[in-house]
Amino acid sequence: MASTKPLISMVQVNDLDYESFITVFGNVIEHCALAAAAVWRHRPYRDVNHLHDYITTFAKALPLEGQEGILRLHPDLAGHLADAGQLTSESTNEQRTAGLDSITADEKQKLKSLNDKYRDKFGFPFVICARQNKKEAILNGLEQRLQNKCELEVKTGLEEVLKICYLRLRDIVECADIDSKL
């Protein structure tokens, strides 16, 4: 779901000072301003794909524990933070797009149960790019991914984080004449 804020140009992105860059891009990976801080010095960027490539390189270069940490920064889908209205605006919009704001009581209980099993098994929440999925696909994906080993789930979860990141970048920056990575 696109932001209602005006998009900024790549020229404006490249002109941002460090603090402004963190303000603008600090949540492209949920609650992980460190990702923006780590890539700021690589300006100038050619386009959104170039910026995303640096964030991807940063995230994938982290040790397993750091990648798990990125996953732990994400909220449970349709979990207690959503119920309390405490999600970031980005997560709120993403979960709404997937239809998670209008699930039935039975679906909510099933999702909660699966989220709990997933978190108990892996030590981090289930992460999927909600904007590219609907509630049925999310529930099915959660059931299927519960069968994975932890290392595969970290890798899969990180790939989903990077999809989310890319879509969030496209919500911030003008993206004329570039090919989508998704």
C-alpha positions as CSV (number, residue, x, y, z in Angstrom):
1,M,0.0,0.0,0.0
2,A,1.6,3.2,-1.1
3,S,2.3,6.0,1.3
4,T,0.2,9.2,1.2
5,K,3.4,11.2,1.5
6,P,4.9,12.6,-1.7
7,L,7.7,10.5,-3.1
8,I,11.2,11.9,-3.0
9,S,13.6,11.8,-5.9
10,M,16.9,9.9,-6.0
11,V,18.6,13.3,-6.1
12,Q,17.0,14.2,-2.8
13,V,17.9,10.8,-1.4
14,N,21.5,11.3,-2.3
15,D,21.5,14.8,-0.8
16,L,20.2,13.7,2.6
17,D,22.5,14.2,5.6
18,Y,23.0,11.2,7.9
19,E,20.2,12.1,10.4
20,S,17.7,12.8,7.7
21,F,18.6,9.6,5.9
22,I,18.0,7.6,9.1
23,T,14.6,9.4,9.6
24,V,13.5,8.6,6.1
25,F,14.9,5.0,5.8
26,G,15.2,3.9,9.4
27,N,12.1,1.6,9.1
28,V,12.5,0.0,5.7
29,I,13.6,-3.0,7.7
30,E,11.2,-3.0,10.7
31,H,12.7,-1.2,13.7
32,C,16.2,-1.5,12.2
33,A,17.6,1.9,11.7
34,L,21.0,0.2,11.8
35,A,20.5,-1.0,8.2
36,A,20.0,2.6,7.0
37,A,22.9,3.8,9.1
38,A,25.1,1.1,7.6
39,V,24.4,2.0,4.0
40,W,24.3,5.8,4.2
41,R,28.0,6.2,3.3
42,H,27.5,4.4,0.0
43,R,25.6,7.3,-1.6
44,P,25.1,8.3,-4.3
45,Y,22.6,5.7,-5.4
46,R,21.6,5.3,-9.0
47,D,18.1,4.1,-8.1
48,V,16.0,2.2,-5.6
49,N,17.4,-1.1,-6.8
50,H,20.9,0.1,-6.1
51,L,19.9,1.3,-2.6
52,H,18.1,-2.0,-1.9
53,D,21.2,-3.9,-3.1
54,Y,23.3,-2.3,-0.4
55,I,20.7,-3.0,2.3
56,T,20.5,-6.6,1.1
57,T,24.3,-6.9,1.2
58,F,24.3,-5.5,4.7
59,A,21.6,-7.9,6.0
60,K,23.0,-11.0,4.4
61,A,26.5,-10.3,5.7
62,L,25.3,-10.3,9.3
63,P,26.1,-13.5,11.2
64,L,23.2,-15.9,11.8
65,E,22.5,-14.2,15.2
66,G,22.2,-10.8,13.6
67,Q,19.8,-12.1,11.0
68,E,17.7,-13.7,13.7
69,G,17.8,-10.3,15.4
70,I,16.3,-8.6,12.4
71,L,13.5,-11.2,12.4
72,R,12.8,-10.6,16.1
73,L,12.2,-7.0,15.3
74,H,9.0,-7.9,13.4
75,P,5.6,-8.2,15.0
76,D,3.4,-11.3,15.0
77,L,0.9,-11.1,12.2
78,A,-2.5,-10.0,13.6
79,G,-0.9,-10.3,17.1
80,H,-1.3,-8.3,20.3
81,L,0.5,-5.3,18.9
82,A,-2.0,-5.1,16.1
83,D,-4.8,-5.5,18.5
84,A,-3.5,-2.7,20.6
85,G,-2.9,-0.4,17.6
86,Q,0.8,-0.4,18.3
87,L,2.2,-1.5,15.0
88,T,4.3,0.9,12.9
89,S,2.2,2.6,10.2
90,E,4.0,0.5,7.6
91,S,3.1,-2.8,9.3
92,T,-0.5,-1.6,9.9
93,N,-0.9,-0.9,6.2
94,E,0.8,-4.1,5.1
95,Q,-1.3,-6.3,7.4
96,R,-4.5,-4.5,6.2
97,T,-3.5,-5.1,2.6
98,A,-3.3,-8.9,3.4
99,G,-6.7,-8.8,5.0
100,L,-5.4,-9.5,8.5
101,D,-7.4,-6.6,10.0
102,S,-10.7,-8.4,9.1
103,I,-10.1,-12.1,10.0
104,T,-12.7,-14.1,11.8
105,A,-12.4,-15.1,15.4
106,D,-11.5,-18.7,14.3
107,E,-8.9,-17.5,11.9
108,K,-7.4,-15.2,14.6
109,Q,-7.2,-18.1,17.0
110,K,-5.6,-20.4,14.4
111,L,-3.1,-17.6,13.5
112,K,-2.3,-17.0,17.1
113,S,-1.8,-20.8,17.7
114,L,0.5,-21.1,14.7
115,N,2.4,-17.9,15.5
116,D,3.0,-19.3,19.1
117,K,4.2,-22.7,17.8
118,Y,6.5,-20.9,15.3
119,R,8.0,-18.6,17.8
120,D,8.5,-21.5,20.3
121,K,10.3,-23.5,17.6
122,F,12.5,-20.8,16.1
123,G,12.8,-18.1,18.7
124,F,11.5,-15.3,16.3
125,P,8.2,-14.5,14.7
126,F,7.0,-15.7,11.4
127,V,7.8,-13.1,8.7
128,I,6.2,-13.1,5.3
129,C,5.7,-10.2,2.9
130,A,2.0,-9.6,3.8
131,R,1.6,-7.2,0.8
132,Q,2.3,-10.1,-1.5
133,N,0.0,-12.5,0.3
134,K,-3.6,-12.8,1.6
135,K,-4.6,-14.3,4.9
136,E,-5.2,-17.8,3.4
137,A,-1.7,-17.9,1.9
138,I,-0.2,-16.6,5.1
139,L,-1.9,-19.3,7.2
140,N,-0.8,-22.0,4.7
141,G,2.7,-20.6,4.6
142,L,2.9,-20.6,8.3
143,E,1.8,-24.2,8.6
144,Q,4.3,-25.2,5.9
145,R,7.3,-23.3,7.2
146,L,6.8,-24.7,10.7
147,Q,8.2,-27.9,9.1
148,N,11.5,-26.2,8.2
149,K,14.8,-26.4,10.1
150,C,15.9,-23.2,11.8
151,E,18.7,-22.2,9.4
152,L,16.4,-22.5,6.4
153,E,13.8,-20.5,8.2
154,V,16.2,-17.7,9.0
155,K,17.2,-17.6,5.3
156,T,13.5,-17.6,4.2
157,G,12.5,-15.1,6.8
158,L,15.3,-12.7,5.7
159,E,14.3,-13.0,2.1
160,E,10.8,-12.0,3.1
161,V,12.2,-9.0,5.1
162,L,14.1,-7.9,2.0
163,K,10.9,-8.1,-0.1
164,I,9.2,-5.9,2.5
165,C,12.1,-3.6,2.5
166,Y,12.0,-3.2,-1.3
167,L,8.3,-2.4,-1.2
168,R,8.8,0.2,1.6
169,L,11.6,1.8,-0.4
170,R,9.3,2.1,-3.4
171,D,6.8,3.8,-1.1
172,I,9.4,6.5,-0.3
173,V,11.4,7.0,-3.5
174,E,10.3,7.9,-7.0
175,C,10.9,4.8,-9.1
176,A,10.5,5.9,-12.8
177,D,12.0,3.6,-15.4
178,I,13.3,0.9,-13.2
179,D,12.5,-2.8,-13.3
180,S,10.9,-4.2,-10.2
181,K,13.0,-6.7,-8.3
182,L,9.9,-8.6,-7.2
